[in-house]
Amino acid sequence: MQTASHAPRVLVVDDDPGVLHSLKLLLEDDCDVTCVDSPKTALTLATSQPFDVIVTDFKMPHMTGGEFAHAVKEQVKPAPYILMLTGTPQSVTHTTPGGQDLVMVLAKPFEPDRLLRMVTQVGRLGLIRRGVVAAN
């Protein structure tokens, strides 16, 4: 377990409360996790607080995960690394709005160990970029 000051800050966005709860339980030992059920709320948080990684669902009401990713990349400099979770990974391509703004697309249901590994590895890059930890 990492110390709180050296834990990647992760924002999780999903309109499914069960997924939010599962991701919080999965990530909270290794990351400082904030969970929200709305991309609009997530965008407000992302523009006002530093996050190293954002894990977002693709299909959400009012704004897709791709649209959300694009808005984050436009409004936050440097932007956090963004991972997309989706039940339809074939529908997220480089030409999908926001698709070029993603680090990775992971299919639901996801393999917990793989997701945790991806978030912590990418989170470490975010910590280095923010100057919280030194590169080895």
N, C-alpha and C positions, 0 to 999 in steps of 0.2 A: 504494500500500500504506500502511496506517495504522500508526502506531507501536503497539507491543504494549500500552502503557497506555491507548491510545485506541481499541483494536479492540473491537468488541462481543464479549461472551462468549456463545458459542452452545453449547447442549447439543443433540446430535442423538441421537434414540432410534429404533432400528429393529432388528427381529430378523433382518434380512437383512444378512450381512456385506458383500456386494457393494454394497448401497445405502450402508451406513455408509462404506465406503472411497471411493465416488464422491463422497459429500457432503463428506467430509473434504478430498479433493483440490480440490473446487470452492470451498470456503469458506475454506481455511486461509490464503490470501494476504491476505484482508481481515478475517478474524475470528480470535479465540482460540477454537478448536473443541475440544470434548470429545465423544467418541462412545461410546455404550453400547448394548448389545443387549437390555437389559431395562428395562421401565418401573419395576420395583421399585428397581433400582440408580439409575435416573435420578431417582426421587423422593427417594432418600437424598441424592444430590448436590445436587438443587435446593433442598432444605431446609437444606443446610449451606454452600452457596457461592452467591454472586450470579451469576446469568445474566441477560442482557438478552433473549435469544431462545431459545425451545425449538422445534426442528423435530422432530415426532414422526410416526411411522407410525400408521395407524388400527388395522389388524388385527394384533395381537400376542398371543401366548399369555399367559394368566393375567390380563391387564388390557388393555383396549382403549386406544387413544390418547385417546379421549374421557374414559374413566374416569381416565386419567392426568392429562389437562388439568384436570379438575375437582378432583382431589386436590391438584395444584399450586396452583390458585387458592384452595383452602381453607387450605392450610398455609403458603404463602409470601406475605408482604406487604412491599412490593408484589410482585405476581406478575410473572414475566417474560412477554413477549409470546409467544403460542404459535401456530405455524403447523402445520397438519396436512397430511401427504402421504398419499394413498390411491389405490389402484387403482379404488375405487368411490366417487367423490365424491358421487354421488347418495344414498348411504346416510348421509352426514353432514349433518344439518340442525340447525336451532336447537333442535329438540326431542330430538335425540340426546343421551344423557348426556354432558356436557362440551361439547356443540356451542356453547353460548352463551359458553364460555370461550375461544373461538378468535378470532384476528385474521383468519385466512384459511385456506381449504381449497384445496390444489393437487392436481391429478390426477397420478398416475403413469401413464405416464412423464412426467416434468416437463421443461420447457424450462430448461436450465441457466442461461442468462443471466437469465431472468425470476426464477428462484428466488434467484440470487445478489443481484439487485437488491432483491427483497423483503426478504431477510434483512438486508442491509446498511442499507436504509432503516429498517426496524423496529428494527434494532440501534442505530442512531443515536438513535432516540427513547428506547431503554432507557438508553443512556449519559447522555443529558440528564437523564432521571429519576433516575438514580443520582448525578448531579452530577459525573460524570467529565469531561464537556465542557459548555461553555456553549452555550445556544441562540443561533442567529444572529439 
